[in-house]
Amino acid sequence: MRFSRLLPLPVALAIVAPALSGQTAATAADIDRLVGPGSVGTLTYRDYSTEARTVIKAALLLTRILEATTTDASWDFRIAYADEPHANRGETVTFSADGRVFRKATATVR
C-alpha cells in the first residue's frame, strides 16, 4: 500500500459525491467502510536534495467520532511513520450531512 505525503488523506478517502451533478450523494457510511483496525504499508517519497527515492513504513487508522451535537459526521484520521515518528500526523475530518462538503472542500467525485 502506498500513501502520498503530499495528500493529508489517501486517495481512498476521495469517495464523496456531488449532489450538483445529479449523482447520488455520498453518505457517511461510504467513509465508514474505511474504519477498522488500520492499514499498514509503505510510503515512497523523493528526497529533493538528492533525487533519491526513500521508502518508509506507514500506518493509517480511521476511527469514527460519534457526536450528538451535530448532523455532520466526523472521523479521527491518523498516519504514523515507524521510521520517522516526528512526521506522524492526525486530524479530525468531517463530512457534511448533505454529502456536499468533505474536509471543508466541495465534494466533486464519488
SERO-4910 file (N, C-alpha, C, O; in steps of 0.05 Angstrom, whole numbers):
BEGIN
 pado doro    nc1    nc2    nc3   cac1   cac2   cac3    cc1    cc2    cc3    oc1    oc2    oc3
  Met    A     17    -23      0      0      0      0     18     25      0     37     26     15
  Arg    A     11     44    -16     26     69    -17      9     92     -7    -15     93    -13
  Phe    A     21    110      7      8    134     16     23    158      4     47    156      0
  Ser    A      9    179     -1     23    203    -12     28    223     10     10    230     25
  Arg    A     53    231     12     60    251     32     48    278     24     45    296     41
  Leu    A     42    283     -1     31    308    -10      1    311     -2     -9    333      0
  Leu    A    -13    289      1    -41    289      8    -44    281     37    -35    260     46
  Pro    A    -57    298     54    -61    291     82    -79    267     85    -78    253    105
  Leu    A    -96    262     65   -113    238     66   -107    222     41   -103    234     19
  Pro    A   -107    196     42   -102    180     19   -125    183     -1   -147    190      6
  Val    A   -118    177    -25   -138    180    -47   -163    163    -41   -185    169    -50
  Ala    A   -159    141    -26   -182    124    -19   -204    139     -5   -227    131     -6
  Leu    A   -198    161      8   -219    177     21   -234    195      2   -254    208     10
  Ala    A   -226    196    -23   -240    213    -43   -264    197    -54   -266    194    -78
  Ile    A   -281    188    -37   -305    173    -45   -330    188    -42   -352    177    -41
  Val    A   -328    214    -40   -351    231    -36   -362    240    -62   -348    241    -82
  Ala    A   -388    247    -63   -401    254    -88   -415    281    -88   -423    290    -66
  Pro    A   -417    294   -111   -431    319   -112   -461    315   -117   -469    299   -134
  Ala    A   -478    328   -102   -506    327   -107   -512    344   -132   -533    339   -145
  Leu    A   -495    362   -139   -499    380   -161   -499    367   -188   -512    376   -207
  Ser    A   -484    345   -191   -481    332   -217   -503    312   -223   -503    300   -244
  Gly    A   -522    309   -204   -543    290   -209   -537    262   -198   -554    245   -198
  Gln    A   -512    257   -190   -505    232   -179   -516    230   -151   -522    250   -138
  Thr    A   -520    206   -141   -528    202   -114   -506    213    -95   -483    206    -99
  Ala    A   -514    229    -76   -495    240    -57   -483    217    -40   -497    198    -34
  Ala    A   -458    220    -33   -446    201    -15   -457    204     13   -469    225     19
  Thr    A   -453    184     29   -462    185     57   -438    179     75   -417    170     66
  Ala    A   -442    184    100   -421    177    120   -415    147    119   -392    139    124
  Ala    A   -434    131    112   -430    102    110   -409     95     89   -394     75     92
  Asp    A   -406    111     68   -386    107     48   -358    109     60   -340     93     54
  Ile    A   -354    128     77   -328    132     90   -324    112    113   -302    103    118
  Asp    A   -346    105    126   -345     86    148   -333     59    139   -323     44    156
  Arg    A   -335     53    114   -323     28    104   -293     27    108   -281      5    108
  Leu    A   -280     50    112   -252     51    116   -244     49    145   -220     46    152
  Val    A   -264     50    163   -259     48    192   -252     20    199   -264      1    188
  Gly    A   -233     15    216   -226    -12    223   -199    -13    238   -191      7    250
  Pro    A   -187    -36    238   -162    -39    254   -138    -24    242   -117    -23    255
  Gly    A   -141    -12    219   -119      3    207   -106    -12    184   -110    -36    181
  Ser    A    -91      3    169    -76     -8    146    -47     -2    150    -39     19    160
  Val    A    -30    -21    143     -1    -18    145     11    -22    117      3    -40    102
  Gly    A     29     -5    110     42     -7     84     67      9     83     81     12    103
  Thr    A     73     20     60     97     37     57     90     63     43     71     64     29
  Leu    A    107     82     48    104    108     34    131    112     19    152    109     31
  Thr    A    128    119     -6    152    125    -22    152    154    -29    133    165    -39
  Tyr    A    175    167    -23    177    196    -30    205    202    -40    224    186    -37
  Arg    A    207    224    -54    232    233    -65    245    254    -48    233    273    -40
  Asp    A    271    249    -42    287    269    -27    296    289    -49    313    282    -65
  Tyr    A    285    313    -48    291    332    -70    320    342    -69    329    353    -89
  Ser    A    334    339    -47    362    348    -46    380    328    -61    401    336    -71
  Thr    A    373    302    -61    390    282    -73    376    268    -96    389    253   -111
  Glu    A    350    273   -100    334    259   -120    330    229   -114    319    215   -131
  Ala    A    339    220    -91    336    192    -84    308    186    -75    295    203    -62
  Arg    A    298    163    -81    272    153    -71    276    140    -44    295    125    -41
  Thr    A    259    146    -26    260    135      1    234    120      7    213    131      1
  Val    A    236     97     19    212     81     26    213     78     56    232     69     68
  Ile    A    190     85     69    188     82     98    161     68    105    143     68     89
  Lys    A    160     56    128    136     42    137    115     63    144    122     84    155
  Ala    A     90     58    138     68     76    144     44     61    153     39     38    144
  Ala    A     29     73    171      4     60    181    -18     81    181    -13    105    187
  Leu    A    -42     73    174    -65     90    172    -87     80    191    -92     56    191
  Leu    A    -99     98    206   -121     90    224   -142    111    222   -137    135    226
  Leu    A   -167    102    217   -190    119    215   -211    109    235   -219     86    234
  Thr    A   -219    127    253   -238    120    274   -261    139    274   -257    163    273
  Arg    A   -286    129    274   -310    146    274   -313    160    301   -310    147    322
  Ile    A   -319    185    300   -325    201    324   -355    205    326   -367    216    307
  Leu    A   -367    195    347   -396    198    350   -402    223    365   -394    226    388
  Glu    A   -415    242    352   -421    268    364   -451    272    364   -464    268    343
  Ala    A   -462    279    387   -491    283    389   -498    312    383   -522    318    382
  Thr    A   -479    330    379   -485    358    376   -486    368    347   -492    392    343
  Thr    A   -481    351    328   -481    360    300   -492    337    282   -491    314    289
  Thr    A   -502    345    259   -511    325    240   -488    317    221   -490    297    207
  Asp    A   -466    332    221   -443    325    205   -429    301    218   -428    298    242
  Ala    A   -417    284    201   -402    261    211   -373    268    214   -362    284    198
  Ser    A   -359    257    234   -331    263    238   -315    237    243   -326    218    254
  Trp    A   -290    238    235   -272    216    240   -245    226    250   -237    249    243
  Asp    A   -232    210    266   -204    216    274   -187    201    254   -189    177    251
  Phe    A   -169    216    241   -152    205    220   -123    208    228   -114    229    235
  Arg    A   -109    185    229    -81    185    237    -64    171    217    -71    150    206
  Ile    A    -40    183    211    -19    169    196      6    168    213     14    189    224
  Ala    A     17    145    216     41    141    232     63    130    215     59    112    198
  Tyr    A     88    140    219    111    131    205    131    119    225    143    133    241
  Ala    A    134     92    225    151     79    244    180     88    243    194     90    263
  Asp    A    190     94    218    217    102    215    222    132    219    244    141    223
  Glu    A    200    148    219    202    177    222    179    186    240    161    201    230
  Pro    A    179    179    266    156    186    283    151    216    286    129    224    293
  His    A    171    232    282    168    261    283    149    271    261    138    293    263
  Ala    A    145    255    241    127    263    218     98    253    222     82    258    205
  Asn    A     92    239    244     65    229    248     45    252    247     51    274    257
  Arg    A     22    247    236      2    267    233    -26    256    241    -31    232    239
  Gly    A    -43    274    250    -70    267    256    -88    291    254    -79    314    258
  Glu    A   -113    287    248   -132    308    246   -160    297    248   -164    273    245
  Thr    A   -179    314    254   -207    307    253   -218    315    226   -215    338    218
  Val    A   -230    296    212   -242    303    186   -272    301    188   -282    284    203
  Thr    A   -286    318    174   -315    319    175   -327    317    147   -314    324    127
  Phe    A   -351    307    147   -366    303    122   -394    313    128   -407    304    146
  Ser    A   -404    332    112   -430    345    117   -452    325    113   -451    306     97
  Ala    A   -474    329    128   -497    311    127   -509    310     99   -521    290     91
  Asp    A   -506    332     83   -518    332     56   -500    320     35   -508    319     12
  Gly    A   -476    311     43   -458    298     24   -444    316      5   -434    307    -15
  Arg    A   -443    342     11   -431    361     -7   -403    371      1   -388    382    -15
  Val    A   -396    369     27   -372    381     37   -356    360     53   -366    348     72
  Phe    A   -331    356     45   -313    337     59   -287    352     65   -274    363     46
  Arg    A   -279    354     90   -255    368     98   -256    397     89   -236    408     80
  Lys    A   -279    410     91   -283    438     84   -280    444     54   -277    467     46
  Ala    A   -280    423     38   -279    426      9   -304    414     -4   -315    394      6
  Thr    A   -313    426    -26   -336    415    -40   -329    388    -52   -309    385    -66
  Ala    A   -346    369    -47   -343    342    -58   -349    342    -88   -370    353    -96
  Thr    A   -332    331   -104   -337    331   -133   -337    303   -146   -345    300   -169
  Val    A   -328    283   -131   -326    256   -143   -334    236   -122   -327    238    -98
  Arg    A   -349    215   -131   -354    193   -113   -338    170   -122   -339    148   -110
***
